Amino acid sequence: MTSQRPSAVVFSSAYQVLLGLIWLHQMSAMPGPLLKLLVASIAFGHWYAAAGLYLMCEWGRQRTLQFAMFDLLSVLPMVLGQQITPWGALLQLGMPLYTLHALNDSRVRERFS
């Protein structure tokens, strides 16, 4: 483990914590206990990825990249179906694209254990 974390790692980790909080907030809108449990597990998955990323573990980096790909794939039908404004697409695609680019950088990847 390194003593100095790259800013991309800290930024992406904070974003994963934020996504976990958003999913936890969405849990209150779910009708049944099974759906609430499912949404809570998604929130926990984001926090788990954030912790692994912040601790500079390779599995945390890989999990965060998986979440970024899921985010991209979930926005893609809206973009192709023209159901989203270009500004909304930029906002929803920007952070996953940044995460994929920043965490796959060779200088950042070599710092993970």
VOGU-3710 file (C-alpha; in Angstrom, 3 decimals, decimal comma):
1> mtsqrpsavv> 0,000/0,000/0,000  1,308/3,437/-0,854  1,246/6,431/1,429  0,152/8,931/-1,233  -3,039/8,215/-3,173  -3,487/9,667/-6,645  -6,202/12,300/-6,806  -8,150/10,184/-9,307  -8,404/7,413/-6,703  -9,654/9,743/-3,968
11> fssayqvllg> -12,106/11,426/-6,350  -13,459/8,112/-7,667  -13,723/6,714/-4,152  -15,713/9,744/-3,004  -17,977/9,335/-6,037  -18,644/5,717/-5,081  -19,606/6,810/-1,557  -21,961/9,385/-3,073  -23,548/6,751/-5,316  -24,042/4,516/-2,284
21> liwlhqmsam> -25,820/7,355/-0,482  -28,016/7,976/-3,518  -28,999/4,308/-3,654  -29,706/4,334/0,067  -31,985/7,331/-0,427  -33,741/5,504/-3,274  -34,402/2,605/-0,922  -37,156/4,603/0,801  -39,146/4,695/-2,450  -39,144/0,915/-2,894
31> pgpllkllva> -42,486/-0,791/-2,172  -41,527/-4,159/-0,694  -38,896/-5,519/1,659  -37,230/-7,582/-1,065  -36,692/-4,538/-3,268  -35,441/-2,566/-0,273  -32,931/-5,316/0,455  -31,806/-5,351/-3,184  -31,257/-1,584/-3,254  -29,464/-1,696/0,114
41> siafghwyaa> -27,106/-4,344/-1,281  -26,337/-2,111/-4,267  -25,550/0,749/-1,882  -23,316/-1,532/0,179  -21,566/-2,656/-3,025  -20,696/0,939/-3,857  -19,336/1,540/-0,340  -17,355/-1,698/-0,505  -15,825/-0,630/-3,814  -15,036/2,816/-2,365
51> aglylmcewg> -13,245/1,288/0,608  -11,215/-1,047/-1,589  -10,346/1,776/-3,929  -9,314/4,083/-1,098  -7,151/1,352/0,434  -5,476/0,950/-2,987  -6,542/-2,696/-3,404  -6,729/-4,079/-6,925  -10,139/-5,637/-6,303  -11,485/-2,193/-5,337
61> rqrtlqfamf> -10,209/-0,723/-8,609  -11,751/-3,551/-10,604  -15,080/-3,301/-8,793  -15,197/0,453/-9,380  -14,499/-0,096/-13,080  -17,338/-2,630/-13,203  -19,722/-0,104/-11,679  -18,554/2,515/-14,208  -19,305/0,143/-17,088  -22,762/-0,602/-15,641
71> dllsvlpmvl> -23,417/3,140/-15,397  -22,396/3,644/-19,025  -24,520/0,768/-20,246  -27,557/1,975/-18,304  -27,409/5,434/-19,931  -26,752/4,127/-23,445  -30,398/3,211/-24,296  -31,564/6,682/-23,243  -28,903/8,334/-25,395  -29,651/6,172/-28,446
81> gqqitpwgal> -33,412/6,584/-28,005  -33,023/10,364/-27,705  -34,844/10,304/-24,365  -32,179/12,394/-22,679  -30,883/15,871/-23,366  -27,268/16,289/-24,443  -26,536/18,098/-21,159  -28,054/15,239/-19,164  -26,084/12,714/-21,173  -22,890/14,644/-20,493
91> lqlgmplytl> -23,596/14,666/-16,770  -24,513/10,975/-16,611  -21,706/9,811/-18,881  -18,959/12,132/-17,652  -18,039/10,528/-14,344  -18,112/6,898/-15,548  -15,915/7,866/-18,519  -13,551/9,733/-16,213  -13,405/6,735/-13,869  -12,630/4,342/-16,703
101> halndsrvre> -9,937/6,616/-18,068  -8,330/7,615/-14,760  -8,249/4,186/-13,116  -6,913/2,475/-16,244  -3,996/4,891/-16,535  -0,752/2,929/-16,313  0,733/5,228/-13,643  -2,324/4,780/-11,438  -2,627/1,026/-12,052  0,956/0,304/-10,999
111> rfs> 0,322/1,822/-7,569  -2,330/-0,772/-6,671  -1,329/-3,899/-4,773
//
